[in-house]
């Protein structure tokens, strides 16, 4: 089977590096978009958990694998703090799932609800 990254890159004629960048910006919560460039300049590592999530889902071949990675993302210790939890300065799980649905076959059912 083909991966999320392979399918996405083929349909959008982009490189794997562009896949990561595009997915990051498409999946950011709306309120995070204006402040993200400043955060990236000041503290590049702030978005490490988000970049790590993208790194994990890029290899997904089915939608349930994306769900599993999201579950891990939301319980990971690096996914703490006021900016992430209260202000949603992070990736949106809902956005990621909606995008992944366009490229990956569904299988099984999603895990228990998560906070996006």
Biopython code that builds the backbone (N, CA, C, O; Angstrom):
import numpy as np
from Bio.PDB.StructureBuilder import StructureBuilder

atoms = [
    (1, "UNK", "N", (0.826, -1.187, 0.000)),
    (1, "UNK", "CA", (0.000, 0.000, 0.000)),
    (1, "UNK", "C", (0.873, 1.254, 0.000)),
    (1, "UNK", "O", (2.026, 1.235, 0.430)),
    (2, "UNK", "N", (0.297, 2.318, -0.486)),
    (2, "UNK", "CA", (1.017, 3.585, -0.536)),
    (2, "UNK", "C", (0.747, 4.395, 0.727)),
    (2, "UNK", "O", (-0.296, 4.255, 1.366)),
    (3, "UNK", "N", (1.698, 5.233, 1.066)),
    (3, "UNK", "CA", (1.594, 6.028, 2.287)),
    (3, "UNK", "C", (0.873, 7.351, 2.039)),
    (3, "UNK", "O", (0.718, 7.798, 0.903)),
    (4, "UNK", "N", (0.447, 7.952, 3.125)),
    (4, "UNK", "CA", (-0.186, 9.268, 3.096)),
    (4, "UNK", "C", (0.710, 10.250, 2.346)),
    (4, "UNK", "O", (0.248, 10.972, 1.464)),
    (5, "UNK", "N", (1.980, 10.272, 2.698)),
    (5, "UNK", "CA", (2.928, 11.184, 2.065)),
    (5, "UNK", "C", (3.025, 10.930, 0.559)),
    (5, "UNK", "O", (2.993, 11.878, -0.225)),
    (6, "UNK", "N", (3.142, 9.689, 0.152)),
    (6, "UNK", "CA", (3.272, 9.359, -1.270)),
    (6, "UNK", "C", (2.045, 9.812, -2.063)),
    (6, "UNK", "O", (2.171, 10.411, -3.131)),
    (7, "UNK", "N", (0.868, 9.521, -1.530)),
    (7, "UNK", "CA", (-0.366, 9.882, -2.229)),
    (7, "UNK", "C", (-0.510, 11.401, -2.298)),
    (7, "UNK", "O", (-0.812, 11.957, -3.354)),
    (8, "UNK", "N", (-0.291, 12.064, -1.168)),
    (8, "UNK", "CA", (-0.417, 13.521, -1.107)),
    (8, "UNK", "C", (0.557, 14.180, -2.086)),
    (8, "UNK", "O", (0.168, 15.046, -2.870)),
    (9, "UNK", "N", (1.810, 13.768, -2.034)),
    (9, "UNK", "CA", (2.835, 14.374, -2.892)),
    (9, "UNK", "C", (2.545, 14.144, -4.376)),
    (9, "UNK", "O", (2.783, 15.023, -5.204)),
    (10, "UNK", "N", (2.042, 12.984, -4.697)),
    (10, "UNK", "CA", (1.701, 12.699, -6.092)),
    (10, "UNK", "C", (0.562, 13.609, -6.566)),
    (10, "UNK", "O", (0.632, 14.183, -7.652)),
    (11, "UNK", "N", (-0.470, 13.735, -5.758)),
    (11, "UNK", "CA", (-1.635, 14.552, -6.149)),
    (11, "UNK", "C", (-1.323, 16.044, -6.198)),
    (11, "UNK", "O", (-1.927, 16.781, -6.977)),
    (12, "UNK", "N", (-0.383, 16.487, -5.370)),
    (12, "UNK", "CA", (-0.072, 17.916, -5.304)),
    (12, "UNK", "C", (1.280, 18.263, -5.933)),
    (12, "UNK", "O", (1.735, 19.405, -5.870)),
    (13, "UNK", "N", (1.907, 17.258, -6.538)),
    (13, "UNK", "CA", (3.190, 17.466, -7.208)),
    (13, "UNK", "C", (4.173, 18.211, -6.302)),
    (13, "UNK", "O", (4.706, 19.262, -6.658)),
    (14, "UNK", "N", (4.395, 17.629, -5.115)),
    (14, "UNK", "CA", (5.311, 18.252, -4.163)),
    (14, "UNK", "C", (6.307, 17.217, -3.633)),
    (14, "UNK", "O", (6.123, 16.011, -3.799)),
    (15, "UNK", "N", (7.348, 17.711, -3.003)),
    (15, "UNK", "CA", (8.373, 16.845, -2.434)),
    (15, "UNK", "C", (7.967, 16.422, -1.017)),
    (15, "UNK", "O", (7.074, 17.028, -0.425)),
    (16, "UNK", "N", (8.615, 15.390, -0.474)),
    (16, "UNK", "CA", (8.337, 15.004, 0.913)),
    (16, "UNK", "C", (8.585, 16.144, 1.907)),
    (16, "UNK", "O", (7.854, 16.268, 2.889)),
    (17, "UNK", "N", (9.589, 16.965, 1.670)),
    (17, "UNK", "CA", (9.844, 18.103, 2.562)),
    (17, "UNK", "C", (8.678, 19.085, 2.501)),
    (17, "UNK", "O", (8.258, 19.627, 3.523)),
    (18, "UNK", "N", (8.162, 19.308, 1.301)),
    (18, "UNK", "CA", (7.010, 20.199, 1.153)),
    (18, "UNK", "C", (5.772, 19.603, 1.816)),
    (18, "UNK", "O", (4.936, 20.335, 2.345)),
    (19, "UNK", "N", (5.652, 18.272, 1.788)),
    (19, "UNK", "CA", (4.525, 17.606, 2.446)),
    (19, "UNK", "C", (4.480, 18.013, 3.916)),
    (19, "UNK", "O", (3.427, 18.407, 4.418)),
    (20, "UNK", "N", (5.601, 17.924, 4.599)),
    (20, "UNK", "CA", (5.656, 18.262, 6.015)),
    (20, "UNK", "C", (5.283, 19.719, 6.261)),
    (20, "UNK", "O", (4.498, 20.020, 7.160)),
    (21, "UNK", "N", (5.838, 20.607, 5.476)),
    (21, "UNK", "CA", (5.559, 22.039, 5.636)),
    (21, "UNK", "C", (4.097, 22.347, 5.347)),
    (21, "UNK", "O", (3.446, 23.059, 6.111)),
    (22, "UNK", "N", (3.584, 21.817, 4.252)),
    (22, "UNK", "CA", (2.191, 22.080, 3.885)),
    (22, "UNK", "C", (1.222, 21.532, 4.922)),
    (22, "UNK", "O", (0.271, 22.209, 5.315)),
    (23, "UNK", "N", (1.468, 20.302, 5.363)),
    (23, "UNK", "CA", (0.570, 19.692, 6.336)),
    (23, "UNK", "C", (0.603, 20.467, 7.659)),
    (23, "UNK", "O", (-0.432, 20.656, 8.299)),
    (24, "UNK", "N", (1.781, 20.909, 8.058)),
    (24, "UNK", "CA", (1.901, 21.700, 9.282)),
    (24, "UNK", "C", (0.995, 22.933, 9.200)),
    (24, "UNK", "O", (0.187, 23.166, 10.099)),
    (25, "UNK", "N", (1.123, 23.713, 8.140)),
    (25, "UNK", "CA", (0.364, 24.961, 8.036)),
    (25, "UNK", "C", (-1.123, 24.711, 7.809)),
    (25, "UNK", "O", (-1.950, 25.490, 8.283)),
    (26, "UNK", "N", (-1.480, 23.657, 7.104)),
    (26, "UNK", "CA", (-2.898, 23.345, 6.889)),
    (26, "UNK", "C", (-3.572, 22.841, 8.157)),
    (26, "UNK", "O", (-4.778, 23.023, 8.330)),
    (27, "UNK", "N", (-2.816, 22.214, 9.036)),
    (27, "UNK", "CA", (-3.396, 21.604, 10.234)),
    (27, "UNK", "C", (-3.319, 22.488, 11.479)),
    (27, "UNK", "O", (-3.880, 22.127, 12.513)),
    (28, "UNK", "N", (-2.652, 23.615, 11.408)),
    (28, "UNK", "CA", (-2.610, 24.502, 12.576)),
    (28, "UNK", "C", (-4.011, 24.997, 12.913)),
    (28, "UNK", "O", (-4.812, 25.281, 12.022)),
    (29, "UNK", "N", (-4.292, 25.096, 14.190)),
    (29, "UNK", "CA", (-5.530, 25.748, 14.611)),
    (29, "UNK", "C", (-5.528, 27.152, 14.039)),
    (29, "UNK", "O", (-4.470, 27.767, 13.903)),
    (30, "UNK", "N", (-6.689, 27.659, 13.705)),
    (30, "UNK", "CA", (-6.780, 28.998, 13.106)),
    (30, "UNK", "C", (-6.145, 30.071, 13.994)),
    (30, "UNK", "O", (-5.463, 30.966, 13.494)),
    (31, "UNK", "N", (-6.366, 29.985, 15.300)),
    (31, "UNK", "CA", (-5.804, 31.024, 16.167)),
    (31, "UNK", "C", (-4.290, 30.899, 16.292)),
    (31, "UNK", "O", (-3.632, 31.837, 16.741)),
    (32, "UNK", "N", (-3.728, 29.762, 15.904)),
    (32, "UNK", "CA", (-2.277, 29.583, 15.961)),
    (32, "UNK", "C", (-1.571, 30.160, 14.739)),
    (32, "UNK", "O", (-0.390, 30.500, 14.807)),
    (33, "UNK", "N", (-2.283, 30.271, 13.630)),
    (33, "UNK", "CA", (-1.658, 30.699, 12.374)),
    (33, "UNK", "C", (-0.956, 32.055, 12.482)),
    (33, "UNK", "O", (0.193, 32.163, 12.054)),
    (34, "UNK", "N", (-1.591, 33.093, 13.031)),
    (34, "UNK", "CA", (-0.886, 34.388, 13.065)),
    (34, "UNK", "C", (0.305, 34.434, 14.018)),
    (34, "UNK", "O", (1.246, 35.194, 13.792)),
    (35, "UNK", "N", (0.276, 33.638, 15.068)),
    (35, "UNK", "CA", (1.340, 33.691, 16.072)),
    (35, "UNK", "C", (2.452, 32.660, 15.810)),
    (35, "UNK", "O", (3.551, 32.791, 16.349)),
    (36, "UNK", "N", (2.180, 31.659, 15.005)),
    (36, "UNK", "CA", (3.157, 30.588, 14.750)),
    (36, "UNK", "C", (4.491, 31.103, 14.198)),
    (36, "UNK", "O", (5.536, 30.654, 14.669)),
    (37, "UNK", "N", (4.508, 32.018, 13.228)),
    (37, "UNK", "CA", (5.813, 32.501, 12.736)),
    (37, "UNK", "C", (6.669, 33.125, 13.835)),
    (37, "UNK", "O", (7.887, 32.943, 13.851)),
    (38, "UNK", "N", (6.046, 33.855, 14.749)),
    (38, "UNK", "CA", (6.782, 34.475, 15.852)),
    (38, "UNK", "C", (7.328, 33.396, 16.786)),
    (38, "UNK", "O", (8.486, 33.451, 17.199)),
    (39, "UNK", "N", (6.497, 32.430, 17.109)),
    (39, "UNK", "CA", (6.937, 31.338, 17.986)),
    (39, "UNK", "C", (8.086, 30.579, 17.345)),
    (39, "UNK", "O", (9.051, 30.221, 18.021)),
    (40, "UNK", "N", (7.990, 30.331, 16.048)),
    (40, "UNK", "CA", (9.061, 29.612, 15.353)),
    (40, "UNK", "C", (10.375, 30.382, 15.385)),
    (40, "UNK", "O", (11.443, 29.777, 15.486)),
    (41, "UNK", "N", (10.312, 31.704, 15.302)),
    (41, "UNK", "CA", (11.531, 32.521, 15.375)),
    (41, "UNK", "C", (12.139, 32.512, 16.770)),
    (41, "UNK", "O", (13.359, 32.461, 16.924)),
    (42, "UNK", "N", (11.291, 32.559, 17.773)),
    (42, "UNK", "CA", (11.746, 32.645, 19.158)),
    (42, "UNK", "C", (12.112, 31.282, 19.727)),
    (42, "UNK", "O", (13.113, 31.140, 20.429)),
    (43, "UNK", "N", (11.297, 30.286, 19.420)),
    (43, "UNK", "CA", (11.504, 28.959, 19.999)),
    (43, "UNK", "C", (11.110, 27.876, 18.986)),
    (43, "UNK", "O", (9.986, 27.377, 19.004)),
    (44, "UNK", "N", (12.037, 27.529, 18.117)),
    (44, "UNK", "CA", (11.792, 26.550, 17.055)),
    (44, "UNK", "C", (11.266, 25.237, 17.625)),
    (44, "UNK", "O", (10.441, 24.578, 16.992)),
    (45, "UNK", "N", (11.726, 24.856, 18.792)),
    (45, "UNK", "CA", (11.345, 23.571, 19.381)),
    (45, "UNK", "C", (9.930, 23.541, 19.940)),
    (45, "UNK", "O", (9.427, 22.468, 20.271)),
    (46, "UNK", "N", (9.280, 24.688, 20.052)),
    (46, "UNK", "CA", (7.912, 24.695, 20.579)),
    (46, "UNK", "C", (7.010, 23.750, 19.784)),
    (46, "UNK", "O", (6.188, 23.040, 20.363)),
    (47, "UNK", "N", (7.162, 23.741, 18.472)),
    (47, "UNK", "CA", (6.316, 22.916, 17.620)),
    (47, "UNK", "C", (6.901, 21.525, 17.366)),
    (47, "UNK", "O", (6.466, 20.830, 16.448)),
    (48, "UNK", "N", (7.874, 21.121, 18.166)),
    (48, "UNK", "CA", (8.444, 19.779, 17.999)),
    (48, "UNK", "C", (7.379, 18.678, 18.056)),
    (48, "UNK", "O", (7.388, 17.804, 17.189)),
    (49, "UNK", "N", (6.459, 18.676, 19.038)),
    (49, "UNK", "CA", (5.440, 17.609, 19.070)),
    (49, "UNK", "C", (4.576, 17.580, 17.807)),
    (49, "UNK", "O", (4.137, 16.514, 17.376)),
    (50, "UNK", "N", (4.337, 18.737, 17.226)),
    (50, "UNK", "CA", (3.519, 18.831, 16.025)),
    (50, "UNK", "C", (4.278, 18.303, 14.802)),
    (50, "UNK", "O", (3.726, 17.583, 13.970)),
    (51, "UNK", "N", (5.544, 18.676, 14.718)),
    (51, "UNK", "CA", (6.372, 18.159, 13.617)),
    (51, "UNK", "C", (6.571, 16.654, 13.762)),
    (51, "UNK", "O", (6.616, 15.926, 12.771)),
    (52, "UNK", "N", (6.687, 16.198, 15.000)),
    (52, "UNK", "CA", (6.824, 14.765, 15.253)),
    (52, "UNK", "C", (5.557, 14.016, 14.830)),
    (52, "UNK", "O", (5.644, 12.934, 14.248)),
    (53, "UNK", "N", (4.400, 14.577, 15.114)),
    (53, "UNK", "CA", (3.149, 13.959, 14.683)),
    (53, "UNK", "C", (3.112, 13.826, 13.165)),
    (53, "UNK", "O", (2.748, 12.773, 12.639)),
    (54, "UNK", "N", (3.480, 14.875, 12.471)),
    (54, "UNK", "CA", (3.499, 14.826, 11.001)),
    (54, "UNK", "C", (4.484, 13.775, 10.524)),
    (54, "UNK", "O", (4.211, 13.053, 9.565)),
    (55, "UNK", "N", (5.616, 13.686, 11.182)),
    (55, "UNK", "CA", (6.603, 12.670, 10.830)),
    (55, "UNK", "C", (6.047, 11.257, 10.991)),
    (55, "UNK", "O", (6.385, 10.361, 10.218)),
    (56, "UNK", "N", (5.207, 11.064, 11.981)),
    (56, "UNK", "CA", (4.612, 9.746, 12.222)),
    (56, "UNK", "C", (3.494, 9.436, 11.227)),
    (56, "UNK", "O", (3.428, 8.326, 10.699)),
    (57, "UNK", "N", (2.614, 10.408, 10.966)),
    (57, "UNK", "CA", (1.471, 10.125, 10.086)),
    (57, "UNK", "C", (1.868, 10.026, 8.624)),
    (57, "UNK", "O", (1.120, 9.463, 7.824)),
    (58, "UNK", "N", (3.005, 10.548, 8.262)),
    (58, "UNK", "CA", (3.421, 10.498, 6.853)),
    (58, "UNK", "C", (3.524, 9.063, 6.351)),
    (58, "UNK", "O", (3.333, 8.809, 5.162)),
    (59, "UNK", "N", (3.821, 8.133, 7.234)),
    (59, "UNK", "CA", (3.971, 6.723, 6.843)),
    (59, "UNK", "C", (2.660, 5.938, 6.901)),
    (59, "UNK", "O", (2.630, 4.757, 6.556)),
    (60, "UNK", "N", (1.598, 6.578, 7.328)),
    (60, "UNK", "CA", (0.307, 5.895, 7.476)),
    (60, "UNK", "C", (-0.216, 5.429, 6.123)),
    (60, "UNK", "O", (-0.116, 6.132, 5.117)),
    (61, "UNK", "N", (-0.773, 4.231, 6.128)),
    (61, "UNK", "CA", (-1.374, 3.666, 4.927)),
    (61, "UNK", "C", (-2.889, 3.582, 5.042)),
    (61, "UNK", "O", (-3.585, 3.389, 4.045)),
    (62, "UNK", "N", (-3.400, 3.730, 6.274)),
    (62, "UNK", "CA", (-4.838, 3.692, 6.529)),
    (62, "UNK", "C", (-5.189, 4.763, 7.551)),
    (62, "UNK", "O", (-4.353, 5.174, 8.356)),
    (63, "UNK", "N", (-6.426, 5.199, 7.504)),
    (63, "UNK", "CA", (-6.879, 6.278, 8.373)),
    (63, "UNK", "C", (-6.767, 5.920, 9.856)),
    (63, "UNK", "O", (-6.469, 6.786, 10.678)),
    (64, "UNK", "N", (-7.000, 4.664, 10.202)),
    (64, "UNK", "CA", (-6.926, 4.311, 11.622)),
    (64, "UNK", "C", (-5.515, 4.493, 12.182)),
    (64, "UNK", "O", (-5.356, 4.696, 13.386)),
    (65, "UNK", "N", (-4.500, 4.426, 11.339)),
    (65, "UNK", "CA", (-3.133, 4.680, 11.801)),
    (65, "UNK", "C", (-2.958, 6.158, 12.168)),
    (65, "UNK", "O", (-2.231, 6.484, 13.107)),
    (66, "UNK", "N", (-3.611, 7.030, 11.442)),
    (66, "UNK", "CA", (-3.572, 8.463, 11.770)),
    (66, "UNK", "C", (-4.275, 8.688, 13.101)),
    (66, "UNK", "O", (-3.790, 9.444, 13.943)),
    (67, "UNK", "N", (-5.433, 8.026, 13.295)),
    (67, "UNK", "CA", (-6.142, 8.133, 14.577)),
    (67, "UNK", "C", (-5.244, 7.705, 15.736)),
    (67, "UNK", "O", (-5.209, 8.365, 16.774)),
    (68, "UNK", "N", (-4.531, 6.617, 15.562)),
    (68, "UNK", "CA", (-3.645, 6.113, 16.625)),
    (68, "UNK", "C", (-2.531, 7.109, 16.936)),
    (68, "UNK", "O", (-2.217, 7.345, 18.103)),
    (69, "UNK", "N", (-1.945, 7.684, 15.916)),
    (69, "UNK", "CA", (-0.883, 8.669, 16.134)),
    (69, "UNK", "C", (-1.440, 9.911, 16.842)),
    (69, "UNK", "O", (-0.770, 10.494, 17.694)),
    (70, "UNK", "N", (-2.653, 10.308, 16.490)),
    (70, "UNK", "CA", (-3.280, 11.445, 17.164)),
    (70, "UNK", "C", (-3.501, 11.160, 18.639)),
    (70, "UNK", "O", (-3.283, 12.028, 19.485)),
    (71, "UNK", "N", (-3.927, 9.962, 18.942)),
    (71, "UNK", "CA", (-4.141, 9.601, 20.348)),
    (71, "UNK", "C", (-2.833, 9.730, 21.121)),
    (71, "UNK", "O", (-2.812, 10.269, 22.227)),
    (72, "UNK", "N", (-1.758, 9.242, 20.547)),
    (72, "UNK", "CA", (-0.443, 9.349, 21.184)),
    (72, "UNK", "C", (-0.021, 10.816, 21.326)),
    (72, "UNK", "O", (0.554, 11.209, 22.340)),
    (73, "UNK", "N", (-0.311, 11.604, 20.314)),
    (73, "UNK", "CA", (0.035, 13.032, 20.317)),
    (73, "UNK", "C", (-0.634, 13.746, 21.487)),
    (73, "UNK", "O", (0.013, 14.527, 22.184)),
    (74, "UNK", "N", (-1.907, 13.491, 21.708)),
    (74, "UNK", "CA", (-2.638, 14.201, 22.750)),
    (74, "UNK", "C", (-2.289, 13.751, 24.165)),
    (74, "UNK", "O", (-2.537, 14.492, 25.116)),
    (75, "UNK", "N", (-1.724, 12.562, 24.329)),
    (75, "UNK", "CA", (-1.349, 12.121, 25.674)),
    (75, "UNK", "C", (0.150, 12.278, 25.943)),
    (75, "UNK", "O", (0.607, 12.031, 27.058)),
    (76, "UNK", "N", (0.900, 12.681, 24.947)),
    (76, "UNK", "CA", (2.349, 12.826, 25.090)),
    (76, "UNK", "C", (2.672, 13.935, 26.093)),
    (76, "UNK", "O", (1.994, 14.962, 26.107)),
    (77, "UNK", "N", (3.699, 13.746, 26.932)),
    (77, "UNK", "CA", (4.074, 14.760, 27.928)),
    (77, "UNK", "C", (4.449, 16.118, 27.323)),
    (77, "UNK", "O", (4.281, 17.148, 27.976)),
    (78, "UNK", "N", (4.954, 16.132, 26.088)),
    (78, "UNK", "CA", (5.313, 17.402, 25.448)),
    (78, "UNK", "C", (4.092, 18.189, 24.987)),
    (78, "UNK", "O", (4.213, 19.324, 24.527)),
    (79, "UNK", "N", (2.934, 17.587, 25.112)),
    (79, "UNK", "CA", (1.700, 18.254, 24.680)),
    (79, "UNK", "C", (0.997, 18.851, 25.902)),
    (79, "UNK", "O", (-0.174, 18.570, 26.160)),
    (80, "UNK", "N", (1.715, 19.661, 26.627)),
    (80, "UNK", "CA", (1.205, 20.276, 27.852)),
    (80, "UNK", "C", (1.358, 21.780, 27.754)),
    (80, "UNK", "O", (1.956, 22.305, 26.814)),
    (81, "UNK", "N", (0.811, 22.452, 28.731)),
    (81, "UNK", "CA", (1.009, 23.888, 28.840)),
    (81, "UNK", "C", (-0.182, 24.707, 28.393)),
    (81, "UNK", "O", (-1.048, 24.245, 27.651)),
    (82, "UNK", "N", (-0.193, 25.927, 28.864)),
    (82, "UNK", "CA", (-1.284, 26.857, 28.621)),
    (82, "UNK", "C", (-1.492, 27.133, 27.130)),
    (82, "UNK", "O", (-2.622, 27.107, 26.642)),
    (83, "UNK", "N", (-0.401, 27.396, 26.411)),
    (83, "UNK", "CA", (-0.536, 27.724, 24.992)),
    (83, "UNK", "C", (-1.137, 26.569, 24.188)),
    (83, "UNK", "O", (-1.969, 26.790, 23.309)),
    (84, "UNK", "N", (-0.724, 25.366, 24.484)),
    (84, "UNK", "CA", (-1.225, 24.194, 23.754)),
    (84, "UNK", "C", (-2.632, 23.806, 24.175)),
    (84, "UNK", "O", (-3.513, 23.624, 23.335)),
    (85, "UNK", "N", (-2.837, 23.682, 25.462)),
    (85, "UNK", "CA", (-4.107, 23.159, 25.979)),
    (85, "UNK", "C", (-5.232, 24.177, 25.974)),
    (85, "UNK", "O", (-6.362, 23.851, 25.611)),
    (86, "UNK", "N", (-4.939, 25.395, 26.371)),
    (86, "UNK", "CA", (-5.998, 26.407, 26.511)),
    (86, "UNK", "C", (-6.157, 27.289, 25.268)),
    (86, "UNK", "O", (-7.276, 27.587, 24.850)),
    (87, "UNK", "N", (-5.036, 27.702, 24.687)),
    (87, "UNK", "CA", (-5.107, 28.605, 23.536)),
    (87, "UNK", "C", (-5.051, 27.889, 22.189)),
    (87, "UNK", "O", (-5.206, 28.517, 21.142)),
    (88, "UNK", "N", (-4.830, 26.578, 22.218)),
    (88, "UNK", "CA", (-4.776, 25.764, 20.997)),
    (88, "UNK", "C", (-3.693, 26.216, 20.018)),
    (88, "UNK", "O", (-3.907, 26.210, 18.806)),
    (89, "UNK", "N", (-2.549, 26.601, 20.538)),
    (89, "UNK", "CA", (-1.422, 26.968, 19.685)),
    (89, "UNK", "C", (-0.688, 25.657, 19.378)),
    (89, "UNK", "O", (0.334, 25.319, 19.975)),
    (90, "UNK", "N", (-1.267, 24.951, 18.422)),
    (90, "UNK", "CA", (-0.813, 23.607, 18.058)),
    (90, "UNK", "C", (-1.580, 23.156, 16.829)),
    (90, "UNK", "O", (-2.404, 23.894, 16.289)),
    (91, "UNK", "N", (-1.296, 21.918, 16.388)),
    (91, "UNK", "CA", (-2.048, 21.340, 15.283)),
    (91, "UNK", "C", (-3.450, 20.978, 15.735)),
    (91, "UNK", "O", (-3.682, 20.679, 16.907)),
    (92, "UNK", "N", (-4.369, 21.006, 14.806)),
    (92, "UNK", "CA", (-5.737, 20.586, 15.052)),
    (92, "UNK", "C", (-5.894, 19.130, 14.623)),
    (92, "UNK", "O", (-5.655, 18.783, 13.466)),
    (93, "UNK", "N", (-6.296, 18.290, 15.561)),
    (93, "UNK", "CA", (-6.542, 16.887, 15.235)),
    (93, "UNK", "C", (-7.653, 16.733, 14.219)),
    (93, "UNK", "O", (-7.572, 15.889, 13.326)),
    (94, "UNK", "N", (-8.680, 17.536, 14.348)),
    (94, "UNK", "CA", (-9.803, 17.467, 13.401)),
    (94, "UNK", "C", (-9.361, 17.814, 11.988)),
    (94, "UNK", "O", (-9.742, 17.153, 11.022)),
    (95, "UNK", "N", (-8.561, 18.845, 11.885)),
    (95, "UNK", "CA", (-8.071, 19.221, 10.553)),
    (95, "UNK", "C", (-7.219, 18.108, 9.946)),
    (95, "UNK", "O", (-7.355, 17.784, 8.766)),
    (96, "UNK", "N", (-6.350, 17.533, 10.756)),
    (96, "UNK", "CA", (-5.506, 16.456, 10.260)),
    (96, "UNK", "C", (-6.347, 15.280, 9.771)),
    (96, "UNK", "O", (-6.081, 14.737, 8.699)),
    (97, "UNK", "N", (-7.349, 14.884, 10.537)),
    (97, "UNK", "CA", (-8.212, 13.769, 10.130)),
    (97, "UNK", "C", (-8.966, 14.113, 8.852)),
    (97, "UNK", "O", (-9.067, 13.277, 7.954)),
    (98, "UNK", "N", (-9.489, 15.311, 8.758)),
    (98, "UNK", "CA", (-10.233, 15.704, 7.550)),
    (98, "UNK", "C", (-9.339, 15.660, 6.310)),
    (98, "UNK", "O", (-9.779, 15.240, 5.240)),
    (99, "UNK", "N", (-8.116, 16.083, 6.451)),
    (99, "UNK", "CA", (-7.179, 16.029, 5.324)),
    (99, "UNK", "C", (-6.829, 14.580, 5.009)),
    (99, "UNK", "O", (-6.847, 14.177, 3.847)),
    (100, "UNK", "N", (-6.514, 13.803, 6.026)),
    (100, "UNK", "CA", (-6.133, 12.395, 5.811)),
    (100, "UNK", "C", (-7.262, 11.598, 5.160)),
    (100, "UNK", "O", (-6.997, 10.692, 4.370)),
    (101, "UNK", "N", (-8.508, 11.920, 5.478)),
    (101, "UNK", "CA", (-9.657, 11.224, 4.883)),
    (101, "UNK", "C", (-9.682, 11.355, 3.360)),
    (101, "UNK", "O", (-10.222, 10.494, 2.665)),
    (102, "UNK", "N", (-9.104, 12.418, 2.856)),
    (102, "UNK", "CA", (-9.089, 12.650, 1.414)),
    (102, "UNK", "C", (-8.077, 11.760, 0.688)),
    (102, "UNK", "O", (-8.134, 11.620, -0.534)),
    (103, "UNK", "N", (-7.153, 11.160, 1.440)),
    (103, "UNK", "CA", (-6.057, 10.429, 0.810)),
    (103, "UNK", "C", (-5.933, 8.971, 1.245)),
    (103, "UNK", "O", (-5.340, 8.162, 0.532)),
    (104, "UNK", "N", (-6.482, 8.632, 2.398)),
    (104, "UNK", "CA", (-6.286, 7.288, 2.947)),
    (104, "UNK", "C", (-7.590, 6.527, 3.069)),
    (104, "UNK", "O", (-8.636, 7.109, 3.358)),
    (105, "UNK", "N", (-7.522, 5.212, 2.847)),
    (105, "UNK", "CA", (-8.720, 4.401, 3.064)),
    (105, "UNK", "C", (-8.998, 4.252, 4.556)),
    (105, "UNK", "O", (-8.079, 4.188, 5.373)),
    (106, "UNK", "N", (-10.265, 4.200, 4.887)),
    (106, "UNK", "CA", (-10.656, 3.992, 6.281)),
    (106, "UNK", "C", (-10.591, 2.506, 6.588)),
    (106, "UNK", "O", (-10.822, 1.673, 5.711)),
    (107, "UNK", "N", (-10.280, 2.181, 7.814)),
    (107, "UNK", "CA", (-10.322, 0.795, 8.263)),
    (107, "UNK", "C", (-10.530, 0.807, 9.766)),
    (107, "UNK", "O", (-9.922, 1.604, 10.481)),
    (108, "UNK", "N", (-11.372, -0.060, 10.229)),
    (108, "UNK", "CA", (-11.658, -0.094, 11.657)),
    (108, "UNK", "C", (-12.412, 1.146, 12.068)),
    (108, "UNK", "O", (-12.938, 1.872, 11.224)),
    (109, "UNK", "N", (-12.466, 1.386, 13.349)),
    (109, "UNK", "CA", (-13.159, 2.567, 13.856)),
    (109, "UNK", "C", (-12.167, 3.441, 14.602)),
    (109, "UNK", "O", (-11.127, 2.966, 15.059)),
    (110, "UNK", "N", (-12.495, 4.723, 14.724)),
    (110, "UNK", "CA", (-11.562, 5.601, 15.438)),
    (110, "UNK", "C", (-11.479, 5.240, 16.897)),
    (110, "UNK", "O", (-12.410, 4.645, 17.441)),
    (111, "UNK", "N", (-10.384, 5.586, 17.543)),
    (111, "UNK", "CA", (-10.276, 5.356, 18.981)),
    (111, "UNK", "C", (-11.241, 6.261, 19.723)),
    (111, "UNK", "O", (-11.917, 7.074, 19.092)),
    (112, "UNK", "N", (-11.328, 6.150, 21.024)),
    (112, "UNK", "CA", (-12.223, 7.021, 21.789)),
    (112, "UNK", "C", (-11.978, 8.484, 21.464)),
    (112, "UNK", "O", (-10.886, 8.847, 21.028)),
    (113, "UNK", "N", (-12.983, 9.328, 21.672)),
    (113, "UNK", "CA", (-12.855, 10.752, 21.320)),
    (113, "UNK", "C", (-11.622, 11.394, 21.946)),
    (113, "UNK", "O", (-11.166, 11.014, 23.024)),
    (114, "UNK", "N", (-11.112, 12.366, 21.237)),
    (114, "UNK", "CA", (-9.957, 13.129, 21.691)),
    (114, "UNK", "C", (-10.303, 14.592, 21.613)),
    (114, "UNK", "O", (-11.303, 14.970, 21.004)),
    (115, "UNK", "N", (-9.487, 15.411, 22.221)),
    (115, "UNK", "CA", (-9.664, 16.854, 22.147)),
    (115, "UNK", "C", (-8.855, 17.359, 20.968)),
    (115, "UNK", "O", (-7.676, 17.027, 20.844)),
    (116, "UNK", "N", (-9.454, 18.140, 20.114)),
    (116, "UNK", "CA", (-8.714, 18.665, 18.968)),
    (116, "UNK", "C", (-8.333, 20.082, 19.230)),
    (116, "UNK", "O", (-7.699, 20.717, 18.387)),
]
sb = StructureBuilder()
sb.init_structure("model")
sb.init_model(0)
sb.init_chain("A")
sb.init_seg("    ")
for serial, (resi, resn, name, xyz) in enumerate(atoms, 1):
    if name == "N":
        sb.init_residue(resn, " ", resi, " ")
    sb.init_atom(name, np.array(xyz, "f"), 0.0, 1.0, " ", f" {name:<3s}", serial, name[0])
structure = sb.get_structure()
